[in-house]
């Protein structure tokens, strides 16, 4: 029973040590992102994109429900919204990355 307790204690210590190492690495990565303007912009862009896409998804569902589309019409509408958002996303990414590439080269 004592050997089992020692093993459990050792495993718990190793787990805590590993968690501390992971937290330290995570903190270092956050500091790297915070210190670099380009990385901060990527984080802001990603957050804005995620929030916007979720809002579009919710609005699209409510529009389909209110308009009482048939299954085909709802699918067509959803495809159009997805295509438009993809084109806007690609356009923004090209604009943002081209400016960054010109700046660094």
MMTF fields as JSON, N, C-alpha, C and O atoms, coordinates in Angstrom:
{
  "mmtfVersion": "1.0.0",
  "mmtfProducer": "UNKNOWN",
  "numBonds": 419,
  "numAtoms": 420,
  "numGroups": 105,
  "numChains": 1,
  "numModels": 1,
  "chainsPerModel": [1],
  "groupsPerChain": [105],
  "chainIdList": ["A"],
  "bondAtomList": [4, 2, 8, 6, 12, 10, 16, 14, 20, 18, 24, 22, 28, 26, 32, 30, 36, 34, 40, 38, 44, 42, 48, 46, 52, 50, 56, 54, 60, 58, 64, 62, 68, 66, 72, 70, 76, 74, 80, 78, 84, 82, 88, 86, 92, 90, 96, 94, 100, 98, 104, 102, 108, 106, 112, 110, 116, 114, 120, 118, 124, 122, 128, 126, 132, 130, 136, 134, 140, 138, 144, 142, 148, 146, 152, 150, 156, 154, 160, 158, 164, 162, 168, 166, 172, 170, 176, 174, 180, 178, 184, 182, 188, 186, 192, 190, 196, 194, 200, 198, 204, 202, 208, 206, 212, 210, 216, 214, 220, 218, 224, 222, 228, 226, 232, 230, 236, 234, 240, 238, 244, 242, 248, 246, 252, 250, 256, 254, 260, 258, 264, 262, 268, 266, 272, 270, 276, 274, 280, 278, 284, 282, 288, 286, 292, 290, 296, 294, 300, 298, 304, 302, 308, 306, 312, 310, 316, 314, 320, 318, 324, 322, 328, 326, 332, 330, 336, 334, 340, 338, 344, 342, 348, 346, 352, 350, 356, 354, 360, 358, 364, 362, 368, 366, 372, 370, 376, 374, 380, 378, 384, 382, 388, 386, 392, 390, 396, 394, 400, 398, 404, 402, 408, 406, 412, 410, 416, 414],
  "bondOrderList": [1, 1, 1, 1, 1, 1, 1, 1, 1, 1, 1, 1, 1, 1, 1, 1, 1, 1, 1, 1, 1, 1, 1, 1, 1, 1, 1, 1, 1, 1, 1, 1, 1, 1, 1, 1, 1, 1, 1, 1, 1, 1, 1, 1, 1, 1, 1, 1, 1, 1, 1, 1, 1, 1, 1, 1, 1, 1, 1, 1, 1, 1, 1, 1, 1, 1, 1, 1, 1, 1, 1, 1, 1, 1, 1, 1, 1, 1, 1, 1, 1, 1, 1, 1, 1, 1, 1, 1, 1, 1, 1, 1, 1, 1, 1, 1, 1, 1, 1, 1, 1, 1, 1, 1],
  "groupList": [{"groupName": "UNK", "atomNameList": ["N", "CA", "C", "O"], "elementList": ["N", "C", "C", "O"], "formalChargeList": [0, 0, 0, 0], "bondAtomList": [1, 0, 2, 1, 3, 2], "bondOrderList": [1, 1, 2], "singleLetterCode": "X", "chemCompType": "L-PEPTIDE LINKING"}],
  "groupTypeList": [0, 0, 0, 0, 0, 0, 0, 0, 0, 0, 0, 0, 0, 0, 0, 0, 0, 0, 0, 0, 0, 0, 0, 0, 0, 0, 0, 0, 0, 0, 0, 0, 0, 0, 0, 0, 0, 0, 0, 0, 0, 0, 0, 0, 0, 0, 0, 0, 0, 0, 0, 0, 0, 0, 0, 0, 0, 0, 0, 0, 0, 0, 0, 0, 0, 0, 0, 0, 0, 0, 0, 0, 0, 0, 0, 0, 0, 0, 0, 0, 0, 0, 0, 0, 0, 0, 0, 0, 0, 0, 0, 0, 0, 0, 0, 0, 0, 0, 0, 0, 0, 0, 0, 0, 0],
  "groupIdList": [1, 2, 3, 4, 5, 6, 7, 8, 9, 10, 11, 12, 13, 14, 15, 16, 17, 18, 19, 20, 21, 22, 23, 24, 25, 26, 27, 28, 29, 30, 31, 32, 33, 34, 35, 36, 37, 38, 39, 40, 41, 42, 43, 44, 45, 46, 47, 48, 49, 50, 51, 52, 53, 54, 55, 56, 57, 58, 59, 60, 61, 62, 63, 64, 65, 66, 67, 68, 69, 70, 71, 72, 73, 74, 75, 76, 77, 78, 79, 80, 81, 82, 83, 84, 85, 86, 87, 88, 89, 90, 91, 92, 93, 94, 95, 96, 97, 98, 99, 100, 101, 102, 103, 104, 105],
  "secStructList": [7, 2, 2, 2, 2, 2, 2, 2, 2, 2, 2, 2, 2, 2, 2, 2, 2, 2, 2, 2, 2, 2, 2, 2, 2, 2, 2, 2, 2, 2, 2, 2, 2, 2, 2, 7, 2, 2, 2, 2, 2, 2, 2, 2, 2, 2, 2, 2, 2, 2, 2, 2, 2, 2, 2, 2, 2, 2, 2, 2, 2, 2, 2, 2, 2, 2, 2, 6, 7, 7, 2, 2, 2, 2, 2, 2, 2, 2, 2, 2, 2, 2, 2, 2, 2, 2, 2, 2, 2, 2, 2, 2, 2, 2, 2, 2, 2, 2, 2, 2, 2, 2, 2, 2, 7],
  "xCoordList": [0.828, 0.0, 0.872, 0.547, 2.003, 2.89, 3.559, 3.739, 3.928, 4.547, 3.562, 3.947, 2.287, 1.264, 1.109, 0.948, 1.156, 1.04, 2.224, 2.055, 3.43, 4.625, 4.525, 4.881, 4.049, 3.893, 2.852, 3.066, 1.735, 0.703, 1.219, 0.917, 1.999, 2.575, 3.564, 3.601, 4.362, 5.332, 4.62, 5.022, 3.569, 2.794, 2.14, 2.095, 1.631, 0.996, 2.028, 1.746, 3.232, 4.299, 4.711, 4.884, 4.869, 5.24, 4.161, 4.467, 2.911, 1.806, 1.8, 1.594, 2.02, 2.068, 3.249, 3.134, 4.395, 5.586, 5.351, 5.742, 4.716, 4.427, 3.434, 3.573, 2.446, 1.468, 2.153, 1.849, 3.078, 3.812, 4.642, 4.707, 5.275, 6.071, 5.176, 5.533, 4.017, 3.088, 2.584, 2.456, 2.296, 1.849, 2.935, 2.649, 4.188, 5.306, 5.463, 5.67, 5.365, 5.465, 4.319, 4.525, 3.119, 1.951, 2.147, 1.845, 2.649, 2.899, 3.943, 3.811, 4.975, 6.01, 5.426, 5.761, 4.565, 3.944, 3.021, 2.999, 2.257, 1.404, 2.235, 1.856, 3.367, 4.249, 4.804, 4.916, 5.149, 5.64, 4.576, 4.875, 3.339, 2.239, 2.027, 1.832, 2.066, 1.838, 2.928, 2.649, 4.157, 5.294, 5.384, 6.008, 4.777, 4.901, 3.621, 2.544, 3.745, 2.573, 1.875, 0.646, 2.639, 2.066, 1.241, 0.135, 1.788, 1.063, -0.203, -1.232, -0.125, -1.316, -2.401, -3.577, -2.019, -3.003, -3.637, -4.827, -2.844, -3.39, -4.425, -5.476, -4.131, -5.07, -6.355, -7.451, -6.228, -7.408, -8.224, -9.451, -7.557, -8.246, -9.004, -10.159, -8.36, -8.987, -10.209, -11.245, -10.089, -11.229, -12.384, -13.536, -12.076, -13.119, -13.786, -15.009, -12.985, -13.521, -14.446, -15.541, -14.01, -14.805, -16.122, -17.174, -16.065, -17.291, -18.237, -19.436, -17.699, -18.523, -19.175, -20.362, -18.418, -18.976, -20.068, -21.056, -19.9, -20.952, -22.216, -23.325, -22.055, -23.22, -23.93, -25.159, -23.154, -23.749, -24.501, -25.593, -23.934, -24.583, -25.928, -26.932, -25.945, -27.185, -28.211, -29.384, -27.776, -28.703, -29.248, -30.429, -28.386, -28.819, -29.909, -30.889, -29.737, -30.76, -32.086, -33.148, -32.025, -33.268, -33.938, -35.165, -33.153, -33.718, -34.425, -35.526, -33.794, -34.39, -35.69, -36.67, -35.709, -36.924, -38.048, -39.199, -37.707, -38.731, -39.277, -40.463, -38.43, -38.855, -39.604, -40.212, -39.556, -40.232, -39.821, -40.66, -38.522, -37.983, -38.239, -38.376, -38.299, -38.31, -36.892, -35.971, -36.732, -35.417, -34.405, -33.274, -34.818, -33.917, -33.581, -32.426, -34.558, -34.323, -33.412, -32.537, -33.617, -32.774, -31.338, -30.397, -31.169, -29.823, -29.154, -27.968, -29.901, -29.371, -28.975, -27.912, -29.829, -29.54, -28.284, -27.416, -28.195, -27.022, -25.756, -24.709, -25.846, -24.679, -24.245, -23.051, -25.211, -24.883, -24.201, -23.228, -24.714, -24.106, -22.704, -21.781, -22.535, -21.206, -20.225, -19.079, -20.664, -19.798, -19.406, -18.238, -20.368, -20.075, -19.104, -18.17, -19.308, -18.398, -17.007, -16.011, -16.923, -15.616, -14.868, -13.661, -15.58, -14.953, -14.463, -13.358, -15.283, -14.873, -13.657, -12.726, -13.66, -12.536, -11.254, -10.218, -11.311, -10.114, -9.617, -8.412, -10.523, -10.139, -9.43, -8.383, -9.994, -9.354, -7.986, -7.033, -7.887, -6.605, -5.553, -4.396, -5.942, -4.987, -4.548, -3.362, -5.5, -5.167, -4.229, -3.222, -4.569, -3.755, -2.377, -1.371, -2.329, -1.036, -0.151, 1.068, -0.725, 0.077, 0.737, 1.908, -0.001, 0.58, 1.687, 2.712, 1.502, 2.529, 3.75, 4.881, 3.539, 4.659, 5.478, 6.708, 4.818, 5.527, 6.35, 7.473, 5.794, 6.467, 7.743, 8.763, 7.693, 8.834, 9.865, 11.01, 9.497, 10.458, 10.843, 11.647],
  "yCoordList": [-1.19, 0.0, 1.253, 2.256, 1.171, 2.336, 2.595, 3.749, 1.531, 1.681, 2.314, 3.119, 1.943, 2.516, 4.008, 4.799, 4.392, 5.803, 6.598, 7.723, 6.024, 6.697, 6.875, 7.932, 5.862, 5.936, 6.988, 7.776, 7.0, 8.004, 9.409, 10.341, 9.555, 10.866, 11.305, 12.472, 10.351, 10.644, 11.035, 11.99, 10.305, 10.619, 11.991, 12.743, 12.312, 13.607, 14.728, 15.77, 14.51, 15.521, 15.713, 16.846, 14.615, 14.705, 15.434, 16.237, 15.151, 15.809, 17.304, 18.106, 17.688, 19.103, 19.793, 20.928, 19.101, 19.66, 19.873, 20.898, 18.906, 19.013, 20.152, 20.883, 20.305, 21.387, 22.74, 23.665, 22.867, 24.125, 24.441, 25.596, 23.428, 23.628, 24.09, 25.003, 23.457, 23.829, 25.254, 26.008, 25.626, 26.991, 28.003, 29.089, 27.646, 28.545, 28.724, 29.839, 27.628, 27.696, 28.528, 29.349, 28.312, 29.076, 30.567, 31.404, 30.89, 32.297, 32.918, 34.072, 32.151, 32.653, 32.915, 33.91, 32.033, 32.215, 33.427, 34.185, 33.612, 34.797, 36.072, 37.061, 36.048, 37.217, 37.491, 38.647, 36.437, 36.592, 37.241, 38.143, 36.784, 37.367, 38.821, 39.679, 39.101, 40.463, 41.417, 42.577, 40.934, 41.787, 42.044, 43.019, 41.195, 41.302, 41.897, 41.313, 43.051, 43.718, 42.835, 42.777, 42.157, 41.329, 40.182, 39.904, 39.519, 38.415, 38.908, 38.232, 40.076, 40.649, 40.91, 40.658, 41.41, 41.661, 40.36, 40.322, 39.306, 38.005, 37.53, 37.012, 37.705, 37.301, 38.124, 37.572, 39.426, 40.293, 39.92, 39.837, 39.697, 39.308, 37.996, 37.876, 37.024, 35.722, 35.849, 35.236, 36.641, 36.85, 37.535, 37.121, 38.576, 39.281, 38.348, 38.352, 37.56, 36.626, 35.611, 35.342, 35.057, 34.041, 34.612, 33.996, 35.782, 36.41, 36.735, 36.469, 37.306, 37.679, 36.453, 36.48, 35.397, 34.203, 33.575, 33.066, 33.607, 33.091, 33.942, 33.407, 35.245, 36.121, 35.9, 35.879, 35.736, 35.464, 34.137, 34.034, 33.137, 31.826, 31.936, 31.398, 32.627, 32.778, 33.577, 33.207, 34.666, 35.462, 34.664, 34.76, 33.885, 33.08, 32.101, 31.912, 31.483, 30.553, 31.261, 30.74, 32.439, 33.157, 33.644, 33.643, 34.052, 34.486, 33.324, 33.485, 32.16, 30.976, 30.601, 30.258, 30.663, 30.309, 31.312, 30.924, 32.607, 33.635, 33.624, 33.878, 33.334, 33.38, 32.124, 32.084, 31.114, 29.847, 29.301, 28.941, 29.251, 28.7, 27.204, 26.529, 26.701, 25.255, 24.754, 25.548, 23.466, 22.893, 23.337, 23.696, 23.311, 23.728, 25.207, 25.591, 26.031, 27.475, 27.776, 28.638, 27.072, 27.276, 26.863, 27.544, 25.759, 25.301, 26.284, 26.58, 26.787, 27.762, 29.059, 29.62, 29.525, 30.737, 30.555, 31.427, 29.416, 29.135, 29.067, 29.566, 28.461, 28.374, 29.76, 30.052, 30.606, 31.976, 32.763, 33.476, 32.631, 33.326, 32.79, 33.566, 31.478, 30.886, 31.352, 31.679, 31.383, 31.83, 33.291, 33.646, 34.132, 35.556, 35.76, 36.554, 35.059, 35.222, 34.682, 35.243, 33.603, 33.069, 34.037, 34.226, 34.65, 35.619, 36.838, 37.327, 37.321, 38.461, 38.102, 38.899, 36.91, 36.471, 36.386, 36.899, 35.75, 35.618, 36.987, 37.237, 37.865, 39.22, 39.947, 40.558, 39.887, 40.534, 39.928, 40.652, 38.617, 37.965, 38.374, 38.598, 38.472, 38.889, 40.332, 40.648, 41.194, 42.594, 42.723, 43.428, 42.036, 42.139, 41.496, 42.056, 40.334, 39.653, 40.356, 40.39, 40.909, 41.602, 42.836, 43.11, 43.573, 44.727, 44.311, 44.986, 43.213, 42.733, 42.232, 42.477, 41.544, 41.022, 42.162, 42.118, 43.166, 44.326, 45.015, 45.455, 45.103, 45.75, 44.996, 45.621, 43.655, 42.87, 42.604, 42.28, 42.731, 42.443, 43.685, 43.647],
  "zCoordList": [0.0, 0.0, 0.0, -0.635, 0.737, 0.804, -0.543, -0.933, -1.255, -2.577, -3.555, -4.403, -3.43, -4.3, -4.026, -4.956, -2.755, -2.376, -2.902, -3.372, -2.828, -3.33, -4.84, -5.361, -5.544, -6.997, -7.37, -8.291, -6.661, -6.934, -6.672, -7.418, -5.608, -5.281, -6.356, -6.745, -6.828, -7.883, -9.176, -9.841, -9.534, -10.735, -10.631, -11.605, -9.439, -9.227, -9.36, -9.953, -8.805, -8.903, -10.369, -10.818, -11.113, -12.526, -13.328, -14.21, -13.016, -13.715, -13.422, -14.333, -12.181, -11.807, -12.468, -12.931, -12.511, -13.147, -14.642, -15.201, -15.272, -16.699, -16.956, -17.937, -16.092, -16.233, -16.097, -16.85, -15.143, -14.976, -16.218, -16.639, -16.806, -18.018, -19.167, -19.911, -19.305, -20.366, -20.17, -21.135, -18.922, -18.64, -18.966, -19.47, -18.676, -18.967, -20.479, -20.958, -21.221, -22.678, -23.249, -24.142, -22.733, -23.189, -22.919, -23.77, -21.739, -21.393, -22.314, -22.723, -22.637, -23.551, -24.935, -25.579, -25.382, -26.702, -26.715, -27.685, -25.636, -25.551, -25.561, -26.187, -24.865, -24.842, -26.238, -26.647, -26.965, -28.336, -29.209, -29.991, -29.079, -29.859, -29.466, -30.328, -28.166, -27.688, -28.175, -28.479, -28.247, -28.628, -30.134, -30.552, -30.944, -32.391, -32.993, -32.874, -33.635, -34.229, -35.253, -35.285, -36.078, -37.139, -36.551, -37.014, -35.527, -34.902, -34.197, -34.217, -33.583, -32.948, -33.98, -33.72, -35.145, -36.205, -36.696, -37.01, -36.76, -37.165, -36.145, -36.521, -34.862, -33.81, -33.901, -33.812, -34.075, -34.191, -35.42, -35.351, -36.538, -37.771, -37.571, -37.977, -36.951, -36.731, -35.823, -36.082, -34.766, -33.876, -34.601, -34.473, -35.356, -36.111, -37.118, -37.263, -37.802, -38.795, -38.122, -38.617, -37.008, -36.315, -35.822, -35.992, -35.215, -34.709, -35.858, -35.777, -36.919, -38.069, -38.707, -39.031, -38.885, -39.516, -38.65, -39.177, -37.336, -36.459, -36.553, -36.573, -36.611, -36.743, -38.079, -38.138, -39.142, -40.453, -40.428, -40.986, -39.796, -39.717, -38.99, -39.456, -37.856, -37.09, -37.894, -37.944, -38.52, -39.334, -40.508, -40.844, -41.121, -42.267, -41.852, -42.572, -40.695, -40.212, -39.949, -40.288, -39.35, -39.059, -40.355, -40.451, -41.33, -42.621, -43.309, -43.837, -43.302, -43.936, -43.239, -43.9, -41.905, -41.165, -41.43, -41.628, -41.432, -41.641, -43.064, -43.276, -44.027, -45.428, -45.849, -46.918, -45.014, -45.31, -46.677, -47.502, -46.888, -48.131, -48.2, -47.179, -49.432, -49.615, -49.336, -49.142, -49.318, -49.035, -50.087, -49.758, -51.359, -52.439, -52.344, -52.532, -52.06, -51.94, -50.744, -50.829, -49.644, -48.462, -48.758, -48.35, -49.461, -49.822, -50.769, -50.626, -51.726, -52.673, -51.965, -52.231, -51.072, -50.311, -49.459, -49.428, -48.77, -47.93, -48.766, -48.354, -49.923, -50.806, -51.271, -51.34, -51.587, -52.015, -50.903, -51.145, -49.69, -48.547, -48.291, -48.045, -48.346, -48.146, -49.216, -48.907, -50.462, -51.548, -51.362, -51.52, -51.031, -50.834, -49.686, -49.801, -48.586, -47.446, -47.767, -47.31, -48.543, -48.929, -49.844, -49.695, -50.79, -51.695, -50.914, -51.148, -49.993, -49.166, -48.326, -48.206, -47.746, -46.916, -47.725, -47.301, -48.873, -49.716, -50.151, -50.157, -50.513, -50.924, -49.796, -50.012, -48.584, -47.439, -47.15, -46.86, -47.227, -46.957, -47.979, -47.624, -49.23, -50.267, -50.023, -50.11, -49.722, -49.467, -48.267, -48.328, -47.181, -45.968, -46.147, -45.711, -46.779, -46.923, -47.943, -47.772, -48.985, -49.977, -49.357, -49.62, -48.546, -47.86, -46.929, -46.845, -46.227, -45.304, -46.066, -45.646, -47.166, -47.948, -48.529, -48.509, -49.037, -49.612, -48.517, -48.763, -47.325, -46.214, -45.821, -45.531, -45.809, -45.363, -46.452, -46.137, -47.721, -48.788, -49.486, -50.418]
}
